[in-house]
């Protein structure tokens, strides 16, 4: 079977789904690989590197889609790409399926077999395929660097002849993959770090990285996490959380928010009223900006100023380090593909929990039960 890797055309996307170093693994497994001309340019991988690694080069997207049996992408196909997908093609990418229901319907109608990488379960066996964790770690790292560059002060404590500089105070909301990476990065830069998470069981991880774990007096609610992901809480829970969080954000120089819930808009954790109590010149990096943000006033993809506070809502943190982001994606995607193939042929086994969780469309139908139910409900 022939694997095709097109050039990403999603606005601002610099990553590529497969780097030259990952091609040999797929060739050894019995696949052939074709790369669209210039697909790796934004990630600093040239066509000649791909050729040297054993891939062929397709001059256009049309020629690539026409010959490929399997398409590996970073982002979901845009409107101009969907018609290029021929019947029977297997598409593997981050579909963002909950928020792209019309696309899911189109893929089903075109009889494309599609897999959504964001649905990979957070299990031990799936760790090497987990794109959200790989990209979340990059986002956590980049969030601290972005915040530090926007902050009008030093991060570390410095004792100089001109006086002592006190370390920056960083408050991180959410101790998942992104939050933990943000903690370790902020600590390496010399900040005093505190972190909060609704899951008390992450305290040990937070403290092992040198941060203080913050606890709030909040009502107990069923279900802390499902499949490794946070679950939605009640509005009363969020209201009391915001009340107690005001004191923490008012003391911080940099706040990083990471709270995201699969298939839902981001919970609002910091209101404009809370911003009023923050220090002038302080910074918030909202990693949940793409889904409305954890902060009232966040603008996705932009840096804004509200009541003396800088709010950064960039949504492309992994794309800002495309070399390593693409390297990690290559490992994730290749491992996912090889898990359901044998001697260069796909073997889609629905008894495999990873395959079952990620299959979205096949044979003209929407196979993902949750998406199918939601789409049918909204079409009534």
CORFEN-V159597 format. One record per residue. N is the residue number from 1. RES is the residue in one small letter. OMEGA is omega in whole degrees, 0 to 359 (* if undefined). Layout:
{{N	RES	OMEGA} {N	RES	OMEGA}}
This chain:
{{1	x	184} {2	x	177} {3	x	177} {4	x	178} {5	x	181} {6	x	174} {7	x	179} {8	x	179} {9	x	175} {10	x	185} {11	x	176} {12	x	183} {13	x	183} {14	x	183} {15	x	174} {16	x	187} {17	x	183} {18	x	178} {19	x	182} {20	x	183} {21	x	182} {22	x	186} {23	x	184} {24	x	179} {25	x	181} {26	x	177} {27	x	179} {28	x	180} {29	x	175} {30	x	179} {31	x	165} {32	x	184} {33	x	174} {34	x	182} {35	x	175} {36	x	179} {37	x	178} {38	x	184} {39	x	183} {40	x	186} {41	x	183} {42	x	178} {43	x	176} {44	x	173} {45	x	185} {46	x	180} {47	x	182} {48	x	177} {49	x	179} {50	x	178} {51	x	182} {52	x	181} {53	x	176} {54	x	178} {55	x	171} {56	x	184} {57	x	176} {58	x	185} {59	x	183} {60	x	175} {61	x	181} {62	x	181} {63	x	179} {64	x	182} {65	x	182} {66	x	185} {67	x	187} {68	x	173} {69	x	182} {70	x	177} {71	x	174} {72	x	179} {73	x	173} {74	x	182} {75	x	177} {76	x	178} {77	x	177} {78	x	185} {79	x	182} {80	x	181} {81	x	184} {82	x	180} {83	x	181} {84	x	181} {85	x	182} {86	x	180} {87	x	178} {88	x	178} {89	x	173} {90	x	181} {91	x	179} {92	x	181} {93	x	170} {94	x	185} {95	x	188} {96	x	195} {97	x	181} {98	x	184} {99	x	178} {100	x	183} {101	x	176} {102	x	177} {103	x	179} {104	x	178} {105	x	178} {106	x	180} {107	x	178} {108	x	181} {109	x	180} {110	x	180} {111	x	174} {112	x	173} {113	x	184} {114	x	177} {115	x	178} {116	x	184} {117	x	179} {118	x	180} {119	x	179} {120	x	182} {121	x	179} {122	x	178} {123	x	181} {124	x	182} {125	x	184} {126	x	185} {127	x	184} {128	x	178} {129	x	191} {130	x	182} {131	x	181} {132	x	177} {133	x	179} {134	x	182} {135	x	177} {136	x	178} {137	x	178} {138	x	180} {139	x	178} {140	x	178} {141	x	182} {142	x	182} {143	x	180} {144	x	179} {145	x	179} {146	x	179} {147	x	180} {148	x	180} {149	x	180} {150	x	183} {151	x	182} {152	x	180} {153	x	176} {154	x	169} {155	x	186} {156	x	171} {157	x	179} {158	x	177} {159	x	185} {160	x	178} {161	x	181} {162	x	179} {163	x	182} {164	x	176} {165	x	179} {166	x	183} {167	x	177} {168	x	177} {169	x	183} {170	x	177} {171	x	184} {172	x	181} {173	x	182} {174	x	182} {175	x	171} {176	x	182} {177	x	182} {178	x	181} {179	x	180} {180	x	176} {181	x	177} {182	x	179} {183	x	184} {184	x	180} {185	x	179} {186	x	179} {187	x	179} {188	x	178} {189	x	173} {190	x	181} {191	x	169} {192	x	191} {193	x	170} {194	x	181} {195	x	179} {196	x	174} {197	x	179} {198	x	181} {199	x	182} {200	x	184} {201	x	180} {202	x	180} {203	x	183} {204	x	179} {205	x	179} {206	x	183} {207	x	179} {208	x	179} {209	x	175} {210	x	179} {211	x	176} {212	x	179} {213	x	183} {214	x	177} {215	x	176} {216	x	177} {217	x	186} {218	x	178} {219	x	179} {220	x	178} {221	x	182} {222	x	171} {223	x	177} {224	x	181} {225	x	178} {226	x	179} {227	x	180} {228	x	182} {229	x	179} {230	x	177} {231	x	183} {232	x	179} {233	x	179} {234	x	178} {235	x	178} {236	x	177} {237	x	181} {238	x	180} {239	x	180} {240	x	177} {241	x	180} {242	x	180} {243	x	183} {244	x	181} {245	x	181} {246	x	181} {247	x	182} {248	x	182} {249	x	180} {250	x	180} {251	x	189} {252	x	171} {253	x	178} {254	x	175} {255	x	176} {256	x	180} {257	x	186} {258	x	188} {259	x	178} {260	x	181} {261	x	183} {262	x	176} {263	x	182} {264	x	171} {265	x	184} {266	x	178} {267	x	179} {268	x	184} {269	x	181} {270	x	181} {271	x	177} {272	x	176} {273	x	179} {274	x	178} {275	x	182} {276	x	182} {277	x	180} {278	x	180} {279	x	174} {280	x	182} {281	x	178} {282	x	188} {283	x	171} {284	x	171} {285	x	185} {286	x	182} {287	x	178} {288	x	187} {289	x	185} {290	x	180} {291	x	175} {292	x	175} {293	x	174} {294	x	186} {295	x	175} {296	x	184} {297	x	176} {298	x	173} {299	x	183} {300	x	177} {301	x	185} {302	x	172} {303	x	182} {304	x	181} {305	x	181} {306	x	176} {307	x	177} {308	x	181} {309	x	175} {310	x	178} {311	x	183} {312	x	184} {313	x	180} {314	x	181} {315	x	186} {316	x	182} {317	x	178} {318	x	180} {319	x	179} {320	x	171} {321	x	192} {322	x	180} {323	x	183} {324	x	176} {325	x	179} {326	x	177} {327	x	180} {328	x	177} {329	x	179} {330	x	178} {331	x	180} {332	x	185} {333	x	180} {334	x	180} {335	x	178} {336	x	181} {337	x	183} {338	x	178} {339	x	182} {340	x	177} {341	x	177} {342	x	179} {343	x	175} {344	x	179} {345	x	180} {346	x	175} {347	x	185} {348	x	184} {349	x	183} {350	x	173} {351	x	176} {352	x	185} {353	x	180} {354	x	178} {355	x	182} {356	x	183} {357	x	188} {358	x	180} {359	x	182} {360	x	180} {361	x	177} {362	x	176} {363	x	176} {364	x	182} {365	x	171} {366	x	186} {367	x	181} {368	x	188} {369	x	182} {370	x	179} {371	x	181} {372	x	180} {373	x	181} {374	x	180} {375	x	179} {376	x	179} {377	x	184} {378	x	179} {379	x	180} {380	x	*}}
